[in-house]
Every structure is written in structure tokens, then in C-alpha cells.
Amino acid sequence: MLATIIAIPVFGILIILQSTIINRMALLQGTPNVLLLTVVAWALHKRVRTPWHWCIIGGLVYTIASSLPFGVALIGFIMITGVTLFLRRHTWQVPLLIMLILSFIGTILFQGICLLGVKISGNPIPVMDAIGLIILPSVILNIIFAIPIYAIISDLANWVYPEEIEV
Amino acid sequence: MNTSTSRSIQTIVLVLIALGLIGLALGGYLSSLSRLFINPVTSAQGWITSRYQAVQSILHASEDTTVLRQRNVELEAEVSRLQVQIIELQQQIADTKILSALVDFARANPEYEYQAATVVATDPSPFLQYVIINSGSDNGLRRGMPVVTQQGLVGRISGVTAGAARVQLIIDPASSVNIRLEPSGAQAMIAGQITGDITLEMIPQEADVKAGDLVLTSGLGGGYPANILIGQVSGVRKRDQDLFQRASVQPVVDFSQLSIVLVITNFEPIDYEPLIPPE
């Protein structure tokens, strides 16, 4: 329960940072997405049992704050959480490497879904421009941000889910 | 001779010697001799004084250092406080300048009523060019109201809550504004780009458009009031095989530095969609 409740202030703070400071750290038109990285880092932690709760809360917070068509961000977060949990089950103990790989895959997947949603809603964004100016620069920025976010979220997960010691 | 007589003679001799020396000294005959004695003496005095002061400073060093450190901490705190004060004052000056310019704009355009608002956030998605302002329906804001600064057109309100509103900037790829070019008077349309630029589209081939022409809202379509400055034409592309000319526009508003904006509250956007015949 604590793990779910704590997600609300965490994503609340993150969306404030995202929309005020982090959005200004742009590379071309791409920006890092700390909410996405947080969802991935949380789902990747081996003791975390609430990855879907964080995914839904993060997706809803992003949906509320953004002008993207309703539900697009949530669908993106759900798909990335699914991919993260799949990789967590099928890979061995190299979470930091998986985090970097997921930052790469997750950003392309999320921004691709957002682009699709925006295009369907009638926004005339040229796809090739979107890839070159937004998606690829966002991938680079998210890979840079992945390591510090992974470290912070791992500490938080260790605090919420302390390691059980057999006596 | 008795003892007293010899002492008197000695005294007289000494007095005479002394007077003689004084006389010679006053006459300047002993200066080289006195220099010979005085120079080593002053050198020795200087050496002893400097050593004495060094020893004294070592003895009092701990006491002085503590006082100086304490004073240093106090001064550093004072410097920090003053630096914060300077930053606050600079911010206030910057805000005052912006507000003063906005007041000038409002005075120059008295036909409109304005509501000032501060830009507090941007849209988290890089695909969209929206900003959030800190005024909402409680301040009389409604969807579709135009947003300007003292420089020119910013965009229009696309969503409102009680305490905040979302503004779609004219640089958003989904935004389009009907415009008029000055001095040619040609009608056209501007569209936002993913790069954050603005392009001018649908310019008739016969229109005489040059770099430097002013771009103003035309008021057509009912989405924006007429005669609000948007920018200047920076380049024109005219090809004979195209139906329309295209041009790039340098906006007058710096969208990366938006801080305070004015919402025109007495402009009612016209929704003409019901008048469009179904296809």
C-alpha cells in the first residue's frame, strides 16, 4: 500500500520538474522524460511488486499534464512497463544495462505511440522531422538521465521493499 | 692641587668638549660621523622591532584568527544575503519592465480588456507547443481567448480550469492563423512547425511579398482579433509551378522566454463550423 501511495507525490514532483526545468534541457526539439524513466526503473527493481500501479499513476499524471490525446501517454506507459517486466523475467542480473537498453527502446516506443496519437488527432507533424528532431534526441537525453534516475529509484525501492533476511 | 680643584677642571673640560661637539654638530661638521653611528643603530632597531612584532603576532595569532574567522563568516553571510537581495531586485526590475511594456500595449490597444497571467509550465510532450498560465475560469478566462504580449501574438487558450489555463502557441504544428501582409495587403495563413518556427502558406502567386513585410492577424475566421503583430517575413519561396507562394516568418515574440502574458478577455471567438456545409 505504501508503495502505491508514495507514487502519487513522486509523480507529482516529477511532473512539476518535467514541465518547468527538464523541458528546457532540450536537444534539438527532444527532451528527457523523467516520468517514463521512473516507471522503467521502478518496474526493473527485483523486489518491487507494484510496477503496474506506478505505471497507471505515472500515465495518468502525464495524461493530465499534457495536451496529448487522452489515453495516449497511458497506453505508452503500459506498453513500456510490459516490456520492462518481460525483460526483468528473461534476463539475468544486469539491471543497469537493462535500464539503458529500456531507455533506448522505451523512448522510441513511447514517443512513437505519442506521434501516432498526435497524427491520428489531426496534427500535421511530418514523421521524418519528428524522428530526427524529437525522437532520436530524446533517446540520447533519456539514456543520459537513465543512470541517475535508476540510482535514485533503486534507493527508494530498497527503502519501500527492504531486503528480507532469513534468521 | 686638591681633589675638588681637579674635579672642577674635569667638569669644565667636559663642558667645553660638550659645547664644542654641540657647536660642531650645529655647524654640520659631524654629519658624516653621526651617520656612521646612526645607520647601524637604526638598522639594528628595525631588525629588533620586526622580530619583536613577529613574535608578538605569533603569540596573539590564535586570538586574532578566531576573531577574523568569525568576522569572515559574518561577512560571507552578509554577502550571500546581499546577493539574494540583488537577484530578487533584478527579478523585480525585469518583471516591472515587462509589466510596464504590457501596460503600454494595453494603452495602445484600448478596445480590448486584458487579464495578465504568468507562464508557469510548458507541456511535457515535445510534440506539442503549449504553455500553462496561472489564471483560469475564476479570472474570467474562456477557451478560445487570444493571448498576447507587448510584442505580439502568442496563441490562444485551448483549455481552462478554475485556476489555470492551457495556451496553444502559434508555433504549435497544429496551429494556424489567418494573416494579412503589410504593405501588400495580401491574405495568407501561418502554420507552426515542429522546429518551433512559423511558415507562411497560401500566399497568392500574384501577391508582391518581400522579406521584411509585416505579418498581422487578419481577423478572418473569427479565431483572433485583427491587426495583432505576429512577425516579419524573413524569406520568400516562389515557384511558377506551385499554386501558392511560401515564406518563412521571424516571430516578434521570443517563445522560449515567455514569462508574463496578456489574455484578451472581451474577444469572443466565432465558431463557424456549423456553417460549413457537410461533405
Interface residues (C-beta under 8 A of the other chain):
Chain A: I15 I16 Q18 S19 T20 N23 R24 A26 Q29 G30 T31 N33 L35 Y62 A65 S66 S67 L68 A73 Q111 C114 L115 V118 G122 N123 P124 I125 P126 D129 A130 L133 I134 S138
Chain B: V120 A121 T122 D123 P124 S125 P126 F127 L128 Y130 I132 S158 G159 R166 Q168 P173 A174 A191 I194 T195 G196
